[in-house]
Amino acid sequence: MSLPLFYSPKQLRLTRLWVVVCFGVVAVGVVAVLVTYPSWQLALSAACVVAAMRFAWVAVGTRLAPLHTEVPASTYLRSGIPVALTLILFSLGAWLFSLGAMN
């Protein structure tokens, strides 16, 4: 059985491009601050942002179209794991960035 994905192939390419651009800008900013004011908090923040970008890339490709009767709920739950990991890692990176900025 083929799962109904949320994005068409063209929309998927465009969405992944935007994910890379948005996270790339944030990652470049964190690395620029890390080079200027080196600290372990900023290094971990940069690592979290880069890892979050990877999970966001996966999350876009695994997002399922909502409310299909033939798709079990466990499949929807599994497709939400990359989204949750993206949010957790990005939030952790932002928190670490704020700690690094306090020093």
C-alpha positions in Angstrom: 0.0 0.0 0.0 1.4 3.4 -1.0 1.0 6.1 1.7 -0.6 9.4 0.6 2.1 12.0 1.0 1.3 15.6 1.8 3.5 17.2 -0.9 3.8 16.5 -4.6 7.4 16.0 -5.9 7.7 19.6 -7.1 6.4 21.0 -3.8 8.7 18.6 -1.9 11.8 20.0 -3.8 10.7 23.6 -3.2 9.9 23.0 0.5 13.2 21.3 1.1 15.0 24.2 -0.6 13.3 26.6 1.8 14.2 24.3 4.8 17.9 24.4 3.7 17.8 28.2 3.2 16.2 29.0 6.5 18.2 26.7 8.6 21.3 27.5 6.7 21.0 31.2 7.5 20.5 30.4 11.2 23.5 28.0 11.1 25.8 30.5 9.4 24.8 33.1 12.1 25.5 30.7 14.9 28.9 29.7 13.4 29.7 33.4 12.9 29.0 34.1 16.6 31.0 31.0 17.6 34.0 32.2 15.7 33.7 35.6 17.2 33.0 34.5 20.8 34.1 30.9 21.2 32.3 28.9 23.9 31.1 25.4 24.4 27.5 26.6 24.5 27.7 28.1 21.1 29.4 25.0 19.7 26.6 22.8 21.0 24.1 25.3 19.7 25.6 25.1 16.2 25.6 21.3 16.4 21.9 21.3 17.4 20.9 23.6 14.6 22.7 21.5 12.0 21.1 18.3 13.4 17.7 20.0 13.4 18.1 20.9 9.8 18.7 17.2 9.0 15.6 16.1 10.8 13.6 18.9 9.1 14.8 17.6 5.7 13.5 14.1 6.7 10.2 15.5 8.2 9.2 17.2 5.0 9.6 14.0 3.0 7.7 11.8 5.4 4.7 14.1 6.1 1.5 12.3 5.4 -1.7 13.7 4.1 -4.2 14.1 7.0 -7.2 11.8 7.8 -7.0 8.9 5.4 -9.1 6.0 6.6 -6.7 3.3 5.3 -3.7 4.7 7.1 -3.3 3.5 10.7 -2.8 6.0 13.5 0.6 4.5 14.4 1.9 5.5 10.9 0.9 9.1 11.6 2.6 8.9 14.9 5.8 7.7 13.4 5.7 10.4 10.7 5.6 13.0 13.5 8.8 11.9 15.2 11.2 13.9 12.8 9.0 17.0 13.4 9.2 16.6 17.1 13.0 16.0 17.0 13.4 19.1 14.8 11.5 21.3 17.3 13.4 19.8 20.3 16.8 20.3 18.8 16.1 23.8 17.5 14.8 24.8 20.9 17.8 23.3 22.6 20.1 25.1 20.2 18.3 28.4 20.8 18.5 27.9 24.6 22.2 27.1 24.4 22.7 30.2 22.1 21.2 32.4 24.8 23.4 30.9 27.4 26.5 31.5 25.2 25.4 35.1 24.7 25.3 35.7 28.4 29.1 35.0 28.8 
